[in-house]
Amino acid sequence: MRSVRPFSVTAVRRPVRLRLTLLYSGLFLVAAVLLVALIYFLVEHSPFPGAPPAPAPPGGLGLPVPVPKVEEQQTENLRRLLVNSLIALAVMAFASMLLGWLMAGRVLRPLGDMTATVRRITADRLDRRLAASGPDDELKELADTFDELLDRLEAAFTAQRRFVANASHELRTPLTLQQAMTEVALADPEADVESLRAVLERLLAAGQHQERLIEALLTLARSQQGLHHRQPLDLAAITAQALDRSGDPAVHIESALHPAPASGDRALIERLVANLLDNALRHNVPGGWIKVATAVQSGRPTLRISNSGPAIPPDQIHRLLQPFQRLETGRKASGDGLGLGLSIVAAIVKAHHGTLEARPLPEGGLEVTLALAS
């Protein structure tokens, strides 16, 4: 027995052009029917006085036209008026549907062009734009908004590809080094315990570098996903603990820690402060200084860390906030630098709906100021 597929109402697709045509025509027909009914009512029950009876023809008896004949003539006129109005209504209904179909197509033509352009956009071809022209109306606003969305998507895809490529390179380099050291050690038949121990220590250092890199990547990914929970914390207390754990006799640290209550992910905030201090220590000069301050400014908890160091070109500041970006002039990371410190800071601040500002100091060095959402 053959099964019969049930009829689905959703399977009947009504284009927007058809719906607009039916809407225009329906509104016109309703208005036309009301107009015909109103005219018929006014003609039949006219509140204005009728014309006086026609005078008798010359040479006639001078008698008025009988009233029944006048009523019959009026009835006949009303009937003709109604029939002619209905005929005109039918003609205008057909004309309204035709005009509605044409106007709906004209109005929806930009949407058709947008649809055709969007269908040609893929993950590998995000450079296409709608670039709508014409009057500044809702359709152009929609196209401009979609173009802005494509700009953000293209930037995100480009950053993701660059991040994956850089991460792959950063992970492949220590793996290649480990493999080469292992092959050299195994190929040396006269290798003694001391030389093998040296190789193992270098392998251990390379493994620790990979571990720090993977941990930094996980922290960065976690920061970019946003916050899942918040808890009250104090920027001053977290900064004081970070200062106790970090120190360099060759760098003078000056702190002015005022209470700065905030709310957020404590682990991420601790990583944020540690990264800023590590960055200030790593990219400093012998006998340099670091200034750390916390406070509440404009109702928002604020942390400011500035340090001495090499001069930084102002147009290169934005690179410091990108993953795996290092400046060759004066801020080239040392051997254990990952190039992720400030990018993690930027991601954590963004996850806390805060603001981050980094500016080079005239005498050299960098000042980073961040404010979290209150």
C-alpha positions in Angstrom: 0.0 0.0 0.0 1.5 3.3 -1.0 1.8 5.9 1.6 0.4 9.3 0.9 2.6 12.2 2.0 0.6 14.6 4.1 0.2 18.1 2.6 2.2 20.7 4.4 1.2 24.3 4.4 4.8 25.4 4.9 5.6 23.7 1.6 3.7 26.4 -0.3 6.2 29.2 -0.6 4.7 32.6 -1.2 7.3 35.1 -2.3 7.4 38.5 -0.8 6.6 40.1 -4.1 3.3 38.1 -4.3 2.4 39.0 -0.8 3.0 42.7 -1.4 1.0 42.5 -4.6 -2.0 40.9 -2.7 -1.6 43.4 0.1 -1.7 46.4 -2.3 -4.6 45.0 -4.3 -6.5 44.0 -1.2 -6.2 47.5 0.3 -7.2 49.1 -3.0 -10.2 46.8 -3.4 -11.4 47.5 0.2 -11.1 51.3 -0.4 -12.8 51.1 -3.8 -15.7 49.0 -2.4 -16.2 51.5 0.4 -16.0 54.4 -2.1 -18.7 52.8 -4.4 -20.9 52.0 -1.5 -20.6 55.6 -0.1 -21.4 57.1 -3.6 -24.4 54.8 -4.0 -25.7 55.7 -0.5 -25.2 59.4 -1.1 -26.9 59.3 -4.5 -29.9 57.3 -3.1 -30.3 59.2 0.1 -28.9 62.6 -1.0 -29.3 65.2 1.7 -29.3 68.0 -0.9 -32.6 69.0 -2.5 -33.4 67.7 -5.9 -33.9 69.7 -9.1 -37.4 71.3 -9.6 -39.7 69.6 -12.0 -39.1 70.4 -15.6 -41.5 72.9 -17.1 -44.2 71.8 -19.5 -43.4 72.0 -23.1 -44.9 74.9 -25.0 -48.4 74.3 -26.2 -48.8 71.5 -23.7 -51.3 71.2 -21.0 -48.8 72.6 -18.4 -49.0 69.5 -16.2 -45.9 68.2 -14.2 -44.4 64.8 -14.9 -46.1 62.1 -12.9 -44.1 61.2 -9.7 -44.0 57.4 -10.4 -42.2 58.0 -13.6 -39.6 60.2 -11.8 -39.0 57.5 -9.2 -38.6 54.9 -11.9 -36.1 57.0 -13.7 -34.1 57.6 -10.5 -34.1 53.8 -9.8 -32.9 53.1 -13.3 -30.1 55.7 -12.9 -29.0 54.2 -9.6 -28.9 50.8 -11.2 -26.8 52.0 -14.1 -24.5 53.8 -11.6 -24.1 50.7 -9.6 -23.4 48.5 -12.7 -20.9 51.0 -14.2 -19.2 51.4 -10.8 -18.8 47.6 -10.4 -17.4 47.3 -14.0 -14.9 50.2 -13.2 -14.1 48.5 -9.9 -13.2 45.2 -11.7 -11.1 47.0 -14.3 -9.3 49.0 -11.5 -8.8 45.8 -9.5 -7.0 44.2 -12.4 -4.9 47.4 -12.9 -4.1 47.6 -9.2 -2.8 44.0 -9.2 -0.7 44.7 -12.3 0.7 47.9 -10.9 1.2 46.3 -7.4 3.2 43.5 -9.0 5.4 46.0 -10.9 5.9 48.3 -7.9 6.6 45.3 -5.6 9.3 44.1 -8.0 10.8 47.6 -8.2 10.9 47.9 -4.4 12.3 44.4 -3.9 14.9 44.6 -6.7 17.7 45.8 -4.3 16.9 42.8 -2.1 17.4 40.5 -5.0 20.7 42.0 -5.8 21.7 41.7 -2.2 20.7 38.0 -2.1 22.7 37.3 -5.3 25.8 38.9 -3.8 25.4 37.2 -0.4 25.2 33.8 -2.2 28.6 34.5 -3.7 30.2 35.2 -0.3 32.0 32.2 1.2 34.5 31.8 4.0 37.3 32.1 1.5 35.8 35.1 -0.3 34.8 37.6 2.4 36.1 40.5 0.4 32.8 41.0 -1.5 30.5 43.8 -0.3 26.9 44.7 -1.1 27.9 48.4 -1.6 24.3 49.4 -2.1 23.6 52.7 -3.9 20.5 54.8 -4.1 18.6 56.8 -1.6 19.4 56.6 2.1 16.5 54.4 3.1 16.0 51.3 5.2 17.3 49.0 2.4 20.6 50.9 2.1 20.9 50.9 5.9 20.4 47.2 5.9 23.1 46.8 3.2 25.5 49.0 5.1 25.0 47.1 8.3 25.6 43.8 6.5 28.8 45.3 5.0 30.0 46.3 8.5 29.3 42.7 9.6 31.3 41.3 6.8 34.2 43.7 7.7 34.2 42.3 11.2 33.9 38.7 10.0 36.8 39.2 7.5 38.9 40.7 10.3 38.1 37.8 12.6 38.8 35.2 10.0 42.1 36.9 9.1 43.1 37.1 12.7 42.2 33.5 13.3 44.2 32.2 10.3 47.2 34.3 11.4 46.8 33.1 15.0 46.7 29.4 13.9 49.7 29.9 11.6 51.7 31.6 14.3 50.7 29.1 17.0 51.7 26.2 14.6 55.0 27.9 14.0 55.7 28.5 17.7 54.8 24.9 18.6 56.7 23.4 15.7 60.0 25.2 16.5 60.6 23.5 19.9 59.5 20.2 18.5 62.0 20.4 15.7 64.7 21.4 18.2 63.9 18.5 20.4 64.0 16.1 17.5 67.3 17.4 16.3 68.9 17.2 19.8 67.7 13.7 20.3 69.0 12.5 16.9 72.4 14.1 17.5 72.6 12.5 20.9 71.7 9.0 19.5 74.0 9.3 16.6 77.0 10.0 18.8 78.5 6.5 19.8 80.9 8.1 22.3 78.3 10.1 24.2 78.9 10.0 27.9 76.6 10.7 30.8 77.5 14.3 31.0 76.7 15.1 27.4 73.4 13.1 27.6 72.5 14.9 30.8 73.0 18.2 29.0 70.8 17.1 26.1 68.1 16.0 28.6 68.2 19.4 30.3 67.8 21.2 27.0 64.9 18.9 26.2 63.3 19.7 29.5 63.7 23.4 29.0 62.1 23.1 25.5 59.2 21.1 27.0 58.7 23.7 29.7 58.6 26.4 27.0 55.9 24.4 25.1 54.0 24.0 28.3 54.0 27.7 29.0 52.9 28.3 25.4 50.0 25.9 25.5 48.9 27.3 28.9 49.0 30.9 27.4 47.0 29.7 24.4 44.4 28.2 26.7 44.2 31.3 28.8 43.8 33.4 25.6 41.0 31.2 24.3 39.3 31.2 27.7 39.4 35.0 27.8 38.0 35.3 24.4 35.0 33.1 25.3 33.8 35.6 27.9 33.1 35.2 31.6 31.0 32.4 33.0 31.0 33.6 36.6 32.0 36.7 38.6 33.1 37.2 42.1 34.1 40.3 44.1 37.8 41.2 44.2 40.2 44.0 44.8 42.7 45.0 42.2 45.0 46.5 44.8 45.2 43.2 46.8 45.8 41.1 43.6 48.5 43.5 42.5 50.2 43.4 45.9 50.4 39.6 45.8 51.8 39.7 42.2 54.5 42.2 43.3 55.5 40.0 46.2 56.0 37.1 43.8 57.9 39.0 41.2 61.1 41.0 41.7 64.3 42.0 40.0 67.2 43.6 41.9 68.2 45.5 38.8 64.8 47.2 38.5 63.3 49.6 41.0 59.6 49.1 41.7 57.5 51.9 43.0 53.8 51.2 44.0 50.9 53.3 45.0 48.1 50.8 45.7 44.7 52.3 46.6 41.6 50.1 47.1 40.0 49.3 43.7 37.1 46.9 44.3 35.8 45.1 41.2 34.0 42.0 40.2 35.2 39.4 37.7 37.1 36.1 37.2 39.8 36.2 39.8 42.1 33.7 38.0 42.0 35.8 34.8 42.6 39.0 36.7 45.6 37.5 38.5 47.0 36.4 35.1 46.3 39.9 33.7 48.4 41.6 36.5 51.1 38.9 36.3 51.4 39.4 32.5 51.7 43.2 32.8 54.4 43.0 35.5 56.3 40.3 33.6 56.1 42.4 30.4 57.4 45.5 32.4 60.3 43.5 33.8 61.2 41.7 30.6 61.3 44.8 28.4 63.2 47.0 30.7 66.8 48.3 31.0 69.4 47.7 33.8 68.8 50.2 36.6 65.4 50.9 35.2 62.1 51.4 37.1 58.5 50.2 37.2 55.6 52.2 38.6 52.4 50.5 39.7 49.2 52.2 40.8 45.6 51.2 41.5 42.7 53.4 42.3 39.0 54.1 41.5 38.7 56.7 38.7 35.3 57.9 37.4 33.7 55.1 39.4 35.8 52.3 37.7 38.6 50.2 39.2 41.8 51.2 37.4 45.3 49.7 37.2 48.3 51.6 35.7 51.7 50.1 35.1 54.5 52.0 33.5 58.1 51.1 33.0 61.4 52.4 31.6 62.8 50.8 28.6 63.7 51.3 24.9 61.8 53.8 22.8 58.7 52.5 21.1 57.3 53.9 17.8 53.8 55.2 18.5 52.5 53.6 15.3 53.6 50.1 16.5 51.7 50.1 19.8 48.7 48.2 18.2 51.0 45.4 17.3 51.9 44.7 20.9 48.3 43.8 21.6 48.2 41.1 18.9 49.2 37.5 19.5 52.8 36.5 18.6 53.6 40.1 17.6 57.0 41.3 18.7 58.8 44.5 17.8 62.2 44.0 16.4 63.4 47.5 17.4 64.0 47.6 21.1 61.3 45.1 22.2 62.4 41.8 20.7 61.4 39.2 23.1 64.0 37.1 24.8 64.4 33.4 24.3 61.6 32.5 26.7 59.2 35.2 25.5 56.0 33.9 23.9 54.6 37.1 22.4 51.2 36.5 24.0 51.4 38.5 27.2 49.7 41.8 26.2 47.3 40.0 23.8 46.1 38.0 26.8 45.8 41.2 28.8 43.7 42.7 26.0 41.4 39.7 25.8 40.9 39.6 29.6 40.0 43.3 29.7 37.6 42.8 26.9 35.9 39.9 28.6 35.4 42.1 31.7 33.9 44.9 29.4 36.8 47.2 30.4 39.0 49.6 28.4 42.8 49.2 27.7 45.1 52.0 26.7 48.8 51.6 25.9 51.1 54.5 25.1 54.8 54.9 24.7 56.6 57.2 27.1 58.7 60.1 25.7 61.8 58.9 27.5 61.3 55.3 26.5 59.2 52.5 27.9 55.5 51.8 28.0 52.5 52.9 30.1 49.5 50.6 30.2 46.2 51.8 31.8 43.2 49.6 32.1 39.8 50.2 33.7 37.3 47.4 34.4 33.6 47.7 34.4 32.2 48.8 37.7 
